[in-house]
Amino acid sequence: MLPGTNESFFAPTRAAFELAFTKYGWQSGKSVSLLYRYTSGSPQVASQALSFLLAARVDVLVVSGAMLGHGIRAQAKSTRVFMIVCAC
């Protein structure tokens, strides 16, 4: 997950996201691994974070819509190993 905010601002959304996973039977660390990298709106940090997530070979990437305008879309298109799901 690559939100365009900092960790404390994103905490309520993260909690809701993780709760939804458990409601559908997914268990963090067992049936799914959730990786978070916070960018605080910085395009440079976002690029580094995306590089880390691509190296981790994620299957699904949830990206803050605001981050798509910072070159994330172009960088993400360079691989076929995951889908991009845009979140607000």
DRENDO-1510 file (C-alpha; in Angstrom, 1 decimal, always signed):
<recs>
REC; n; res; u; v; w
REC; 1; MET; +0.0; +0.0; +0.0 .
REC; 2; LEU; +1.4; +3.4; -1.0 .
REC; 3; PRO; -0.7; +6.1; +0.5 .
REC; 4; GLY; +0.2; +9.7; -0.2 .
REC; 5; THR; +0.1; +10.7; +3.5 .
REC; 6; ASN; +2.0; +10.0; +6.7 .
REC; 7; GLU; +1.4; +7.1; +9.0 .
REC; 8; SER; -0.6; +8.9; +11.7 .
REC; 9; PHE; -3.0; +10.5; +9.2 .
REC; 10; PHE; -3.6; +7.2; +7.4 .
REC; 11; ALA; -4.1; +5.1; +10.6 .
REC; 12; PRO; -7.9; +5.1; +10.6 .
REC; 13; THR; -8.0; +4.0; +6.9 .
REC; 14; ARG; -5.4; +1.4; +7.6 .
REC; 15; ALA; -7.4; +0.0; +10.5 .
REC; 16; ALA; -10.6; -0.2; +8.4 .
REC; 17; PHE; -8.7; -1.8; +5.5 .
REC; 18; GLU; -7.2; -4.5; +7.7 .
REC; 19; LEU; -10.5; -5.2; +9.4 .
REC; 20; ALA; -12.1; -5.7; +6.0 .
REC; 21; PHE; -9.5; -8.3; +5.2 .
REC; 22; THR; -10.2; -10.3; +8.4 .
REC; 23; LYS; -14.0; -10.2; +7.7 .
REC; 24; TYR; -13.3; -12.0; +4.4 .
REC; 25; GLY; -11.1; -14.6; +6.1 .
REC; 26; TRP; -7.7; -13.2; +5.2 .
REC; 27; GLN; -5.1; -13.3; +8.0 .
REC; 28; SER; -2.2; -10.9; +8.0 .
REC; 29; GLY; +1.1; -12.7; +7.8 .
REC; 30; LYS; -0.6; -16.0; +6.9 .
REC; 31; SER; -2.9; -15.8; +3.9 .
REC; 32; VAL; -1.9; -12.2; +3.0 .
REC; 33; SER; +1.0; -9.9; +3.7 .
REC; 34; LEU; +0.3; -6.2; +3.9 .
REC; 35; LEU; +3.2; -3.9; +3.2 .
REC; 36; TYR; +2.9; -0.1; +3.8 .
REC; 37; ARG; +5.2; +2.7; +2.7 .
REC; 38; TYR; +4.2; +6.2; +3.5 .
REC; 39; THR; +5.2; +9.1; +1.3 .
REC; 40; SER; +3.9; +12.3; +3.0 .
REC; 41; GLY; +3.2; +13.5; -0.5 .
REC; 42; SER; +6.8; +13.5; -1.7 .
REC; 43; PRO; +7.3; +12.3; -5.2 .
REC; 44; GLN; +10.9; +11.3; -4.4 .
REC; 45; VAL; +9.9; +9.2; -1.4 .
REC; 46; ALA; +7.0; +7.7; -3.5 .
REC; 47; SER; +9.4; +6.6; -6.2 .
REC; 48; GLN; +11.7; +5.0; -3.6 .
REC; 49; ALA; +8.8; +3.3; -1.9 .
REC; 50; LEU; +7.4; +2.0; -5.2 .
REC; 51; SER; +10.9; +0.6; -6.0 .
REC; 52; PHE; +10.9; -1.3; -2.7 .
REC; 53; LEU; +7.4; -2.7; -3.3 .
REC; 54; LEU; +8.2; -3.8; -6.8 .
REC; 55; ALA; +11.3; -5.6; -5.5 .
REC; 56; ALA; +9.1; -7.3; -3.0 .
REC; 57; ARG; +7.1; -8.7; -5.9 .
REC; 58; VAL; +3.7; -7.6; -4.7 .
REC; 59; ASP; +0.6; -8.9; -6.4 .
REC; 60; VAL; -1.7; -5.9; -5.7 .
REC; 61; LEU; -0.7; -2.4; -5.1 .
REC; 62; VAL; -3.1; +0.1; -3.5 .
REC; 63; VAL; -2.0; +3.7; -4.4 .
REC; 64; SER; -3.4; +7.0; -3.2 .
REC; 65; GLY; -5.0; +8.7; -6.2 .
REC; 66; ALA; -2.9; +11.8; -5.5 .
REC; 67; MET; +0.3; +9.8; -6.0 .
REC; 68; LEU; -0.5; +8.8; -9.5 .
REC; 69; GLY; +0.3; +12.2; -10.8 .
REC; 70; HIS; +3.9; +11.9; -9.4 .
REC; 71; GLY; +5.2; +9.5; -12.0 .
REC; 72; ILE; +4.0; +6.5; -10.1 .
REC; 73; ARG; +1.8; +5.3; -12.9 .
REC; 74; ALA; +4.7; +5.4; -15.4 .
REC; 75; GLN; +7.0; +3.6; -13.0 .
REC; 76; ALA; +4.3; +1.0; -12.2 .
REC; 77; LYS; +3.7; +0.3; -15.9 .
REC; 78; SER; +7.2; -1.0; -16.2 .
REC; 79; THR; +6.2; -4.3; -14.6 .
REC; 80; ARG; +3.4; -6.9; -15.1 .
REC; 81; VAL; +3.6; -8.6; -11.7 .
REC; 82; PHE; +0.7; -6.7; -10.0 .
REC; 83; MET; -2.4; -4.7; -10.5 .
REC; 84; ILE; -2.9; -1.1; -9.5 .
REC; 85; VAL; -5.9; -0.4; -7.4 .
REC; 86; CYS; -6.5; +3.4; -6.9 .
REC; 87; ALA; -7.8; +4.4; -3.5 .
REC; 88; CYS; -8.8; +7.8; -2.2 .
</recs>
